[in-house]
């Protein structure tokens, strides 16, 4: 029989009980896709859902990175590793979503692009929050949010607080590593400047992995996170190039050229530089 029988234990009388739709507030969520093109263009729904879904994943990413920072502040690196595993899967979802948007052809996008006005992904306060949590600080990125007090206040707090890399360096200093004082205590609202002394700290960790295993593991988790973030940035740039070429962005940026510049920015610079400086270690037999 090509039919699945309803099991008798399945609850179907739901009046007065919490339902799936109520718990997830689906009435609000599914009513939030409101095309602005007139008449509504078929492909605008894809564009809206793509970006709304990205914002939901970024909300979870902020939630997880914030928890990770709390563990590092408490000198508990191991619990943060589980969070990094989840962060990686969230980043994978954000990366793969570009493949859906890439089905949008230039002609299809141009049919509703004017409906965006000056709306732009640069105006995503959550994107800037993720960058700040990872350590990219720029006070000018707060300017688009001056008219939204709650968003501006959140970004201002993150701007003035240590990012994940800052907290890791502070943790290393507490563990006795010779992290320079001006890297463990500084004006957190300023961009991080790399330090040869910090690179030497990481060289010692990478050359003594058995002694500093948790720190070494943390270093690799951070590199994983930045690599995936850079791949996401690159996929974003290529998707924009594929759909609008080198047109100016709706928010006034230079478009692809603006996105390309972000690829030169490093969240954790010494973790990349140290790789150039490492020499082969003596071979070690694995424990029996």
HUFEN-V339874 format. One record per residue. N is the residue number from 0. PHI is phi as a letter, one per 40 degrees, with the letter a starting at -180 (none if undefined). NEAR is the number of other C-alpha atoms within 12 Angstrom. D_FIRST is the distance of its C-alpha to the first C-alpha in Angstrom with 2 decimals. Layout:
BEGIN
<<N/PHI/NEAR/D_FIRST> <N/PHI/NEAR/D_FIRST>>
END
This chain:
BEGIN
<<0/none/4/0.00> <1/c/4/3.80> <2/a/5/5.49> <3/c/6/8.13> <4/c/9/9.69> <5/c/9/13.41> <6/c/8/15.58> <7/c/7/18.40> <8/c/8/21.10> <9/c/9/20.55> <10/c/13/23.64> <11/b/14/23.24> <12/c/10/26.68> <13/b/12/28.83> <14/c/9/32.00> <15/g/8/34.95> <16/b/12/33.10> <17/c/14/33.21> <18/b/16/30.23> <19/d/13/29.07> <20/c/14/30.68> <21/c/15/33.86> <22/d/12/34.30> <23/c/12/34.10> <24/f/14/35.95> <25/c/14/33.48> <26/c/14/35.15> <27/c/13/38.32> <28/c/17/36.80> <29/c/16/34.66> <30/c/14/37.55> <31/c/17/39.90> <32/c/21/39.00> <33/b/22/41.60> <34/d/23/42.57> <35/b/22/46.26> <36/c/22/46.54> <37/b/14/47.30> <38/c/12/45.31> <39/d/16/42.62> <40/c/23/41.90> <41/d/19/38.31> <42/c/28/39.15> <43/c/30/41.07> <44/c/26/37.87> <45/d/27/37.30> <46/c/35/40.91> <47/c/31/40.72> <48/c/24/37.48> <49/d/28/38.80> <50/c/29/42.00> <51/c/25/40.64> <52/c/28/38.20> <53/d/31/41.18> <54/c/27/43.16> <55/c/21/40.51> <56/c/28/40.53> <57/c/33/44.33> <58/c/25/44.40> <59/c/27/42.59> <60/c/36/44.90> <61/c/34/47.92> <62/d/23/46.56> <63/c/31/46.15> <64/c/38/49.45> <65/c/30/51.30> <66/c/26/50.02> <67/c/36/51.00> <68/c/36/54.51> <69/c/24/54.85> <70/c/25/54.09> <71/c/33/56.67> <72/c/27/59.19> <73/c/20/58.71> <74/f/24/59.21> <75/b/23/55.71> <76/c/33/54.41> <77/d/21/51.68> <78/c/23/49.46> <79/c/32/49.76> <80/c/30/48.17> <81/c/21/44.75> <82/c/30/45.26> <83/c/35/46.21> <84/c/24/42.92> <85/c/25/41.14> <86/d/34/43.68> <87/c/29/42.88> <88/c/23/39.18> <89/c/31/40.10> <90/c/34/42.48> <91/c/27/39.83> <92/c/26/37.61> <93/c/35/40.66> <94/c/32/41.48> <95/c/22/38.07> <96/c/27/37.93> <97/c/32/40.70> <98/c/21/38.35> <99/c/24/36.49> <100/c/32/39.80> <101/c/27/41.00> <102/c/20/38.57> <103/c/27/40.99> <104/c/24/43.52> <105/d/22/47.19> <106/c/16/46.94> <107/c/22/43.92> <108/c/29/45.75> <109/c/22/49.01> <110/c/22/47.33> <111/b/27/47.06> <112/d/32/49.43> <113/c/21/52.19> <114/c/23/50.05> <115/c/22/50.51> <116/f/14/54.26> <117/c/17/55.76> <118/c/19/52.55> <119/a/24/52.14> <120/c/29/50.41> <121/c/27/53.89> <122/c/29/53.69> <123/c/28/50.85> <124/c/32/52.60> <125/c/32/49.85> <126/c/33/50.41> <127/c/36/54.10> <128/c/40/53.29> <129/c/36/51.38> <130/d/37/54.32> <131/c/38/56.78> <132/c/41/54.87> <133/c/39/55.07> <134/h/37/58.76> <135/c/37/59.27> <136/b/36/61.80> <137/a/22/63.21> <138/c/24/64.56> <139/c/20/64.28> <140/c/27/60.48> <141/c/33/60.87> <142/d/21/62.61> <143/c/23/59.54> <144/b/23/58.56> <145/c/19/61.88> <146/c/12/60.49> <147/b/15/57.57> <148/d/15/59.36> <149/c/14/56.45> <150/c/24/55.36> <151/c/26/58.98> <152/c/19/59.72> <153/c/24/56.80> <154/c/36/57.88> <155/c/29/61.50> <156/c/21/60.69> <157/c/35/58.81> <158/d/32/61.66> <159/c/26/64.17> <160/b/29/62.16> <161/c/36/61.81> <162/c/41/58.78> <163/d/43/56.66> <164/c/44/59.08> <165/d/43/62.06> <166/c/36/60.65> <167/c/43/59.98> <168/c/43/63.60> <169/c/30/64.80> <170/c/31/62.80> <171/c/35/64.40> <172/c/25/67.81> <173/c/19/67.19> <174/c/21/66.25> <175/g/13/69.64> <176/c/25/68.87> <177/c/26/71.69> <178/c/29/69.87> <179/d/24/72.61> <180/d/19/73.34> <181/c/20/72.91> <182/b/31/69.28> <183/c/27/68.51> <184/a/20/70.22> <185/a/21/70.52> <186/c/19/69.80> <187/c/30/65.99> <188/c/27/65.91> <189/c/23/67.38> <190/d/30/65.47> <191/c/33/65.52> <192/b/25/68.10> <193/c/26/67.60> <194/b/24/70.12> <195/c/20/71.41> <196/c/23/71.84> <197/c/35/68.16> <198/c/31/67.27> <199/c/25/69.48> <200/d/31/67.59> <201/c/40/64.35> <202/c/31/66.11> <203/c/29/67.10> <204/c/29/63.55> <205/c/30/62.10> <206/c/24/64.86> <207/b/21/64.34> <208/c/20/60.60> <209/c/16/60.76> <210/c/13/63.23> <211/b/23/61.51> <212/c/19/57.87> <213/c/27/56.45> <214/c/36/58.60> <215/c/28/57.62> <216/c/28/53.91> <217/c/41/54.48> <218/d/37/56.28> <219/c/26/53.36> <220/c/31/50.88> <221/c/37/53.15> <222/c/28/53.37> <223/d/26/49.57> <224/c/37/49.36> <225/c/34/52.05> <226/d/26/50.71> <227/c/27/47.29> <228/c/35/49.10> <229/c/29/51.20> <230/c/23/48.23> <231/c/31/46.67> <232/d/29/49.99> <233/c/25/50.14> <234/c/28/46.63> <235/d/34/47.61> <236/d/31/50.75> <237/c/25/49.01> <238/c/29/46.39> <239/c/35/49.24> <240/c/25/51.16> <241/c/24/48.21> <242/c/27/47.69> <243/b/26/51.25> <244/g/21/53.51> <245/b/22/56.78> <246/c/21/56.85> <247/c/19/58.20> <248/c/29/55.64> <249/c/24/54.88> <250/c/21/56.65> <251/h/17/59.78> <252/c/21/59.41> <253/c/22/60.00> <254/g/29/56.29> <255/d/29/55.54> <256/c/22/59.07> <257/c/24/58.76> <258/c/28/55.50> <259/c/24/57.04> <260/c/17/59.88> <261/c/22/57.51> <262/c/23/56.59> <263/c/14/60.13> <264/c/25/59.91> <265/b/29/59.27> <266/c/36/58.21> <267/b/40/59.33> <268/c/31/62.06> <269/c/28/63.63> <270/c/40/60.32> <271/c/25/60.25> <272/c/23/63.99> <273/c/28/64.13> <274/c/22/62.02> <275/c/16/64.90> <276/c/18/67.39> <277/c/19/65.65> <278/b/12/67.00> <279/d/13/65.27> <280/c/12/65.23> <281/d/8/66.33> <282/c/7/63.44> <283/b/11/62.15> <284/c/6/60.35> <285/c/6/57.18> <286/c/5/57.59> <287/c/4/56.96>>
END
